[in-house]
Amino acid sequence: MIEMMQSEKLKKALDAIEDACGHCEICSPDCPISVARRALNGLYYDVKQMEEAEGQS
């Protein structure tokens, strides 16, 4: 079985965070869900860029 790519693992984590979010009317930047979402989105973007660069090599 082929190991799941890092970006796929991060996408699953982002989906889990979205499921955990209460979708408050006003989202606080201090909300732990919001902090985790921002951090993982940045990491997801970086990993996708790295995977694409490796794929082009």
C-alpha positions as CSV (number, residue, x, y, z in Angstrom):
1,M,0.0,0.0,0.0
2,I,1.3,3.4,-0.9
3,E,1.8,5.8,2.0
4,M,-0.5,8.7,2.1
5,M,1.1,12.0,1.0
6,Q,1.7,14.6,3.7
7,S,-0.7,17.0,2.0
8,E,-3.5,14.4,2.1
9,K,-2.9,13.9,5.8
10,L,-3.0,17.7,6.4
11,K,-6.2,17.9,4.3
12,K,-7.8,15.3,6.6
13,A,-6.7,17.3,9.7
14,L,-8.1,20.5,8.2
15,D,-11.4,18.7,7.5
16,A,-11.5,17.6,11.2
17,I,-10.8,21.1,12.4
18,E,-13.7,22.4,10.2
19,D,-16.0,19.7,11.7
20,A,-14.9,20.8,15.2
21,C,-15.6,24.5,14.5
22,G,-18.8,25.9,15.9
23,H,-19.0,28.5,13.1
24,C,-19.6,31.3,15.6
25,E,-21.2,34.5,14.3
26,I,-18.1,36.4,15.3
27,C,-14.9,34.4,15.1
28,S,-12.3,35.4,17.6
29,P,-8.6,35.3,16.5
30,D,-7.9,33.8,19.9
31,C,-10.2,30.8,19.3
32,P,-8.1,27.6,19.4
33,I,-9.9,26.3,16.4
34,S,-9.1,29.4,14.4
35,V,-5.5,29.3,15.5
36,A,-5.2,25.7,14.5
37,R,-6.9,26.3,11.1
38,R,-4.5,29.2,10.3
39,A,-1.5,27.2,11.2
40,L,-2.5,24.1,9.3
41,N,-3.5,26.1,6.3
42,G,-0.1,27.6,6.1
43,L,1.6,24.3,6.6
44,Y,-0.7,22.7,4.0
45,Y,0.2,25.4,1.4
46,D,4.0,24.9,2.1
47,V,3.7,21.1,1.8
48,K,1.7,21.3,-1.4
49,Q,4.4,23.6,-2.9
50,M,7.1,21.2,-1.9
51,E,5.3,18.2,-3.3
52,E,4.7,20.0,-6.6
53,A,8.4,21.1,-6.8
54,E,9.5,17.5,-6.1
55,G,7.1,16.2,-8.8
56,Q,8.6,18.5,-11.4
57,S,12.1,17.3,-10.7
